[in-house]
Structures are given as C-alpha cells and as structure tokens.
Amino acid sequence: MKIDQRQLAFALMGGMAAYTFIRGLLNLLVDNPPRTIILSLLVSAIFGVATWLYWRGWESARFFATGGVAFVVASSLPLTRETLVLFTPIAFAVAITNTQWVAGIGAAMLIGLLGRDLFENGSLDSVYANVAVAASYIVQVVVFAAARYAMDTARIEAEQNATSAEAARAEIAERVAAIEQQRKELAEQNQRQQELLELVSQLETPAVRIAEGVLLAPLVGGIDSRRAGKITGRLLELVHERRVNLVILDVAGVPVIDTAVANALTQTVRALRLLGCRVILTGVSAQVALTLTHIGIELSELDVAASPQEALQRWMDEQVKVVRKQRSDLN
C-alpha cells in the first residue's frame, strides 16, 4: 500500500490529536496534576486544529502542529532531568516537514529551554546547560536533520526518475505513433504503386471488347520476354473471366519481333486455344512476316488476317454460316 506525504501527515496529526485527548481524559480520571491534564489537552487541541486545517487544504498546518507542540514541550519540560519527550516534536518534524524545519525546531527548543533556565533560575544551571548534554542533543538533532535530508533527496530523485520515465514513455509512444503512421503511409504507397503497376500492365496489353465474345488486343512498342509473359497472363485472365471466343491480336504497332518474342506469341496462341478461344493475328508487316519465316515459325499454327476489321468480318461470316447450318439441320 502506497502512502504519500499528505496521507502520512494527516494520519500522524489526527492520531496524535486523538491519543493526547484520550490521555488527558485518563489523567483527569486518575487525578493527575492539573498541569499534566492541561498540557495533554493543549497538545490535543493543537493537533486537532492542525488536522482540520490540513484537511481543508492548508499545507502549512503540519508546520504549525510541530511548531506548536515544540513550544508546549519546551515550555513545560522539567529542567532538572533529561526526558525523551524532548524529541517528540523533532520526530514529528522529521516525518511531516523538511530538513530546515527539523534543524529549526531542534535549535528553537534548545534555545527555549536555556531561556527558561535563565528566566526561572537567573543562571544556566539546568541539565540542558551542561555542555555534554547540549552537545549530545545537538548531535541527535543533526542526525534527525540528516535523516530528513536523505528522505527528501530520495523523494526528489524518485520524482525525477518518475518524470524521466514518464517522458521516456511519452517519447516511446510518440515514436510508436510515428512508426505506425509511417507504416500506414508505406502501405498506402505500396497500394498506389500496386494500382499503378496494374494500370501499366493494362496499358501494356489493352483489350477492347468489340463484339459479343470478341476482344481486340492491339500491341504497341517493343516486346521483350518480360512483357510477352505479362501479355500472355493478362489475355488468359480476360478470356477466362469474360468467356471470350475470339481474340484479335494486332501487332501492327510492333516494330521488331525476334525469335524469343515470336516463340512467346506462339505460346500465347496455344495457351488461349487450350481455353477454347480462337486467336487471329493481324497487322503483320513485311519485316515481321520475313522474320517469322526465317526463324522457322510454322505459319499453319497462326490464323492471320490483314487487319482487325478483316478478322472481325471473317469471324462474323463464320458465325452466320454456323447459324444457317444449324437452321438447315433443324429443317
């Protein structure tokens, strides 16, 4: 259970108020001297008032309590013998005040006792005027003050460590938030990049639906092995998704076709045929035709037309013939 300075001060002052009040009542019942009863009730009143003021938020109430009790003790202790009651205010000062107040209470009580000695006896004849007793008292006050100083130092260091730890936690939280933000930004950038790559892929292999079940795929620019693979993959995907029956592959915009590209186109045609799709190659230039012949491509594997219009017309004519034949068979 963690108890802070305020809770400790409140508990000690309230406890002492109750204790001294009960002791005063007991002294009254056993017919102790009136001086003892009055001192007990006076100390109880000091602690009671201080407790109430502290509860109302007056932080200086703890100094008021220790100072008041120190005054009562110094003004009432017997001067002929030593007593441990002398250290009660100092012990309370250690518990609920600070180093300066501990030293001040100790010095004030010794001065008060010596002043009483002079006032009451006319000379320094009390036990507290003895050099050895006074020196012993001063040493003990110094020890109490040092103990309070160590407590204050430890508390300050603990508060500083707590502040540093809180600052470190805040910094870590900021870094985590920054990293999370960077992660989100990178994810968004990757998403945009993926979309751009998809768009580039689509632009590299545009496919236009020009009739029911017919796609026109015009190829423009140089074709290498990488692009040829993308062309094949995209056409296979479109044919499968749209249930295409005919792909018109127009190569009029391709300036040069080497062996690797020609083989890739042939593989594309074969792959599309496996899906039940017919492929007509259009726009074959004289240079491309010569290249295909020299590298040994079997033209019988390729269905060729002069232009996309011719390929589409050929397809439509074939479809009309199929419909007529079906009707003729029905009749």
Summary of the structure (lengths in Angstrom):
residues: 331
radius of gyration: 52.0
end to end distance: 101.7
largest distance: 152.0
contacts: 931
relative contact order: 0.05
helix: 74%
strand: 8%
